[in-house]
Every structure is written in C-alpha cells, then in structure tokens.
C-alpha cells in the first residue's frame, strides 16, 4: 500500500475526555479534525457523571458543539450506582460504565476500592448488555507503608498495570458474558492478558503510547499520562498489535485528556494526560510509519484493512454500532502535505490554552470526503 496517501473509514475513538464548560467548548470542536466521527465519552468530570439525567445532559451539550459526531455516554462507577440505575441507563441508550480504582488518575478520588462490592452492578450490566470499561491500574503503595512493612511487591506507576491484570481475569471469570474493555494498554503483559480472555474482553490502545517510553514520559510535563508509557519493548508490542490479526481484540481509544497549560506546567503536581484529539488518526498513522522506518514492522504487514479495523471497524463491532449509514458514506483521506501540530491551541479570548502532544512537529494532512 502507498504510505503517502491513505483513504480510510472515519475513525471511532473509544476513549476520550472532553471535559466541561470552556475547555469542553474548545476541544469538542476539534474532534472531526482528527478524522473521528464517533466518541466514547469518559465520565470523570467534577462532579462525576453518576446519573442517567447527567449523562443525557452532557451528551446534549456535546452534540450542540459537534452535531456531526456520535457521542456514546458512560456512567462513573461509585457507591451511588445500583442495578436499578443500570437498568435505567440501558433503557436510556447509555453505552457503558467506567471503573476507576480510587486515586489512580484525574478526578478518580471517589472511584472503586473493592471490585467485589460492585458484583451486583456487574451482573446487571451483563443482563442489560452494558460495557464495563476498566482503568487497569492499582493505586501505588505509599512510600511510608513500603518503608514500614518492607513490602517487596510495592506498587508504582511502572507496575500498576501489571498488578491489576489478576482483577481483569477475576471479573471475566465471574461475568463471562459481560463485555469488558481494558483501557489504554501500556504493556506487553496487558496485551497478553487480553489475548488470553474470551471474545467478550477487548482493549484500547492510545496514540501517545505508540510514540513514547518511560524516558519520554519523565522528560516532559506534556508527555505525562496515566498509565505512564513503559519500556521500548512495550512500545514495539503496542505498535505491532495494531497490524496483527487479533479477532478485533484491540482497537483505538485516544485517551485524549486536555488540561489547561497551568495544570500541566508550573504547579506542585503535573496533571496526567496528553491532548491528542485533533490529530488522533494522524498520530496513529505516523506511529505506524515510524515503526516501518525502525523496522519494527514490514511495510507489507500494514494494510488498509488492518488500519481500518483498528481505527474503526473492530471497536464498532465490539460496541455493536458498526452499521451506520454516515460511516459507510464518508471517508477520510490522509496525505503527506507538510501539516504541523501547533505549539498550542486556545479559545477566542486566550483565557484557555492547551499544549498538544508532539506540539510543533510534522504530521499528516487529513480531509473528509
């Protein structure tokens, strides 16, 4: 296939943070710029989306900003979610429930401490065919606890994903008909864990994890994300997973997570998240191109069919939304025409500024046809 001109189906982004208020108004308008027509919306606002009414209201606000985008809505799993709410969510057309272990990422302070506590909710989700989305990390061990106990299995950001994988297997064994997505895989161990599960378990891979290792993540506030990027071998495994025939187990979820400049730089702590929404498709294609240059991939391994599957078809099939007339009628075209990712984007009055991932670097040009 030619790697200077690509025609693909519109991308479906099955993990995106669109925030609220002014930041929402700015970033939501960039969705189609990244070749995306379908977005699975994360619920970790402040306060989190925990009711059907709040989810529908949020979707309405988003739809006004981007009427040509389909928004799939989720609830935030906490103690207020009951089986009755799950039944209401299914009737209202919501798609899933996101589980964040407490404290592992942005706005997750009221997340899950004990997954077994929510088994009745998961049973209701299995009955009503809602998707369970897992932020697959366990909380880090506080330094004082490690020093006190001498725990040889202390959890850090480097092993938090691997330490979570037994929970994935436990949930899948307990609820084999429940569709589960392990979000933003960052390790080869996570990929293998998903491969070992049945067809009701899948995973998303982000664009930024295809480009980074832990050294990149530590070297720039704008590369810091959760889960953090891991080893070079993990990065290669993620790139290769995109073009391997895998029964649709891996598909795209950008985990685009915009933060205002002040939250990423200059404070006591750096907010976790990379903003990639406006260049979602372009960054994935660029990472594949980079993989070919580095000989992690052979050019003949990369086909339009496999790219289309990862970016669009596999996720739509897993989420049971593949038959959409708009998707069948439209396509996106990517070309090497000297496009660049800007140094930052800002709102009209300049009061909100966001620095994109790989700001100032070359990227693919994208247009809709």
C-alpha positions, 0 to 999 in steps of 0.5 A: 500500500502507498504510505503517502496517501491513505483513504480510510473509514472515519475513525471511532475513538473509544476513549476520550475526555472532553471535559466541561464548560470552556475547555469542553467548548474548545476541544469538542470542536476539534474532534472531526479534525482528527478524522473521528466521527464517533466518541466514547465519552469518559465520565470523570468530570467534577462532579462525576457523571453518576446519573442517567439525567447527567449523562443525557445532559452532557451528551446534549451539550456535546452534540450542540458543539459537534452535531456531526459526531456520535457521542456514546455516554458512560456512567462513573462507577461509585457507591451511588450506582445500583442495578436499578440505575443500570437498568435505567441507563440501558433503557436510556441508550447509555453505552457503558460504565467506567471503573476507576480504582480510587486515586489512580488518575484525574478526578478518580478520588471517589472511584472503586476500592473493592471490585467485589462490592460492585458484583451486583452492578456487574451482573446487571450490566451483563443482563442489560448488555452494558460495557464495563470499561476498566482503568487497569491500574492499582493505586501505588503503595505509599512510600511510608507503608513500603518503608514500614512493612518492607513490602517487596511487591510495592506498587508504582506507576511502572507496575500498576498495570501489571498488578491489576491484570489478576482483577481483569481475569477475576471479573471475566471469570465471574461475568463471562458474558459481560463485555469488558474493555481494558483501557489504554494498554501500556504493556506487553503483559496487558496485551497478553492478558487480553489475548488470553480472555474470551471474545467478550474482553477487548482493549484500547490502545492510545496514540501517545503510547505508540510514540513514547517510553518511560524516558519520554514520559519523565522528560516532559510535563506534556508527555505525562499520562496515566498509565505512564508509557513503559519500556521500548519493548512495550512500545514495539508490542503496542505498535505491532498489535495494531497490524496483527490479526487479533479477532478485533481484540484491540482497537483505538481509544485516544485517551485524549485528556486536555488540561489547561497549560497551568495544570500541566506546567508550573504547579506542585503536581503535573496533571496526567494526560496528553491532548491528542484529539485533533490529530488522533488518526494522524498520530496513529498513522505516523506511529505506524510509519515510524515503526516501518522506518525502525523496522519494527514492522514490514511495510507489507504487514500494514494494510488498509484493512488492518488500519481500518479495523483498528481505527474503526471497524473492530471497536464498532463491532465490539460496541455493536454500532458498526452499521451506520449509514454516515460511516459507510458514506464518508471517508477520510483521506490522509496525505503527506502535505507538510501539516504541523501540530501547533505549539498550542491551541486556545479559545477566542479570548486566550483565557484557555490554552492547551499544549498538544502532544508532539506540539510543533512537529510534522504530521499528516494532512487529513480531509473528509470526503 
